[in-house]
Amino acid sequence: MKSRVNWLVGLATELAAVMAMAACGHQAAITPPQIHYGEEVCAFCQMTIDDSRFAAALIYRTPDGSQKIATFDDIGCMLAWQREHAADRTIAAFVHDYKSRQWIKAAGAWYARSTAIRTPMGWGIAAGRTETDAEAAASRGKLKPMDFSELWFTAQNTQGAAK
């Protein structure tokens, strides 16, 4: 009988915790999507996503409130897509670290933009976890790395490939 009471108390505690989290608007951690390379197409240019070094993704909310995911073959495509979809609210943005090919949050990454960086659509943008990683991605190492706000400003004020 005591074990049944303990079980019910435990269940009630778990349910209370779940309801409290729901009431507070607690959501699960947002994680980057899995891209099926060679199969998925870029949401902006419609080309097949093949190279994980330059892949990017957005999780966003449309004006009607639905949450969606967009994947990209080039970081520049993600930025151009955001410019064209200003009514959508970005929830999270992710890019791949050029060296490790692991997802990193776009806002915390460092970027290099150069014609020396051969990206799928010619935007010439590579991301790194650190400033040094971004410089190394440019191969010549003579660039000043940018944070996301600098990259965003640069991308919004230029069109197309790296200048």
C-alpha positions as CSV (number, residue, x, y, z in Angstrom):
1,M,0.0,0.0,0.0
2,K,2.8,2.4,0.9
3,S,4.5,1.8,-2.5
4,R,1.2,2.6,-4.3
5,V,0.9,5.9,-2.3
6,N,4.6,6.8,-3.1
7,W,3.9,6.1,-6.8
8,L,0.8,8.3,-6.8
9,V,2.6,11.1,-5.0
10,G,5.4,10.8,-7.6
11,L,3.0,10.9,-10.5
12,A,1.2,13.9,-9.0
13,T,4.5,15.7,-8.6
14,E,5.5,15.0,-12.2
15,L,2.2,16.2,-13.5
16,A,2.3,19.4,-11.4
17,A,5.8,20.1,-12.8
18,V,4.7,19.6,-16.4
19,M,1.7,21.8,-15.9
20,A,3.8,24.5,-14.2
21,M,6.3,24.5,-17.1
22,A,3.4,24.7,-19.6
23,A,1.8,27.6,-17.7
24,C,5.1,29.4,-17.6
25,G,5.6,29.0,-21.4
26,H,8.5,26.7,-20.9
27,Q,9.6,25.2,-24.2
28,A,12.0,22.5,-25.1
29,A,15.5,23.7,-26.2
30,I,15.6,24.6,-29.9
31,T,18.1,22.5,-31.7
32,P,19.3,22.7,-35.3
33,P,17.6,20.5,-37.9
34,Q,19.1,17.5,-39.5
35,I,19.9,18.1,-43.1
36,H,19.8,15.2,-45.6
37,Y,22.7,16.2,-47.8
38,G,22.3,15.4,-51.5
39,E,18.5,15.3,-51.0
40,E,17.3,18.6,-49.5
41,V,17.2,21.8,-51.5
42,C,18.0,25.3,-50.3
43,A,14.9,27.3,-49.4
44,F,16.3,30.4,-51.2
45,C,18.0,29.2,-54.4
46,Q,16.5,25.7,-54.7
47,M,19.9,24.0,-55.3
48,T,20.7,20.7,-53.6
49,I,22.4,21.1,-50.2
50,D,25.7,19.1,-50.6
51,D,28.4,20.8,-48.6
52,S,28.0,20.9,-44.8
53,R,30.8,23.5,-44.4
54,F,28.4,26.2,-45.7
55,A,25.0,24.9,-44.7
56,A,22.7,27.0,-42.6
57,A,19.2,26.8,-41.1
58,L,16.5,28.9,-39.6
59,I,13.6,28.1,-37.3
60,Y,11.0,30.8,-37.8
61,R,7.5,31.7,-37.1
62,T,5.2,32.9,-39.9
63,P,2.7,35.8,-39.4
64,D,-0.1,33.2,-38.9
65,G,1.8,31.7,-35.9
66,S,3.1,28.5,-37.4
67,Q,6.6,27.4,-36.7
68,K,8.7,26.3,-39.7
69,I,12.3,25.3,-40.7
70,A,14.2,26.5,-43.7
71,T,17.6,25.0,-44.7
72,F,20.2,26.6,-46.9
73,D,23.2,25.5,-49.0
74,D,25.0,28.8,-48.4
75,I,25.0,31.2,-45.5
76,G,24.4,34.0,-48.0
77,C,21.3,32.3,-49.1
78,M,20.0,32.3,-45.5
79,L,20.7,36.1,-45.2
80,A,19.0,36.8,-48.6
81,W,16.0,34.7,-47.6
82,Q,15.6,36.6,-44.4
83,R,15.7,39.9,-46.3
84,E,12.9,38.6,-48.5
85,H,10.8,37.2,-45.6
86,A,10.9,40.1,-43.3
87,A,7.4,39.3,-42.0
88,D,8.6,36.0,-40.6
89,R,10.1,36.1,-37.1
90,T,13.4,34.2,-36.7
91,I,13.4,32.0,-33.6
92,A,16.8,30.5,-34.1
93,A,19.5,30.6,-36.8
94,F,22.3,28.1,-37.1
95,V,25.4,27.8,-39.3
96,H,28.1,25.2,-39.6
97,D,31.6,25.7,-38.3
98,Y,33.7,25.6,-41.4
99,K,36.4,23.4,-39.8
100,S,34.5,21.0,-37.6
101,R,31.3,21.0,-39.7
102,Q,29.3,21.1,-36.4
103,W,26.2,23.3,-35.9
104,I,26.8,26.6,-34.1
105,K,24.3,29.4,-33.3
106,A,24.6,32.0,-36.0
107,A,24.5,34.9,-33.5
108,G,27.5,33.6,-31.7
109,A,29.7,32.7,-34.7
110,W,32.4,34.6,-36.4
111,Y,32.4,35.1,-40.2
112,A,34.8,35.7,-43.0
113,R,33.6,36.9,-46.4
114,S,35.9,36.8,-49.3
115,T,36.1,35.7,-53.0
116,A,38.8,33.3,-51.8
117,I,36.1,31.3,-50.0
118,R,34.4,29.0,-52.6
119,T,30.8,28.6,-51.4
120,P,28.0,26.8,-53.2
121,M,26.3,30.0,-54.5
122,G,29.3,32.3,-54.5
123,W,28.4,34.4,-51.4
124,G,31.9,33.7,-50.1
125,I,30.9,33.4,-46.4
126,A,32.3,30.9,-44.0
127,A,31.6,30.7,-40.2
128,G,33.8,29.7,-37.3
129,R,33.4,29.3,-33.6
130,T,36.1,31.9,-33.0
131,E,37.7,34.8,-34.8
132,T,40.7,32.7,-35.6
133,D,38.5,29.9,-37.1
134,A,36.9,32.5,-39.3
135,E,40.2,33.8,-40.5
136,A,41.5,30.3,-41.2
137,A,38.4,29.6,-43.3
138,A,39.4,32.4,-45.7
139,S,42.6,30.5,-46.4
140,R,44.7,33.7,-46.8
141,G,44.1,34.8,-43.2
142,K,44.2,38.6,-44.1
143,L,40.6,39.3,-43.4
144,K,39.0,41.0,-40.4
145,P,36.4,38.5,-39.1
146,M,32.9,39.8,-38.5
147,D,30.3,39.0,-35.9
148,F,26.8,38.3,-37.0
149,S,25.6,41.9,-36.7
150,E,28.4,43.0,-39.0
151,L,27.7,40.2,-41.4
152,W,24.0,41.0,-41.4
153,F,24.7,44.7,-42.1
154,T,27.1,43.9,-44.9
155,A,24.8,41.3,-46.5
156,Q,21.8,43.7,-46.4
157,N,23.8,46.4,-48.1
158,T,25.3,44.3,-50.9
159,Q,23.8,41.9,-53.4
160,G,25.1,38.6,-54.5
161,A,28.5,37.1,-54.3
162,A,31.4,38.3,-52.1
163,K,32.9,41.6,-53.1
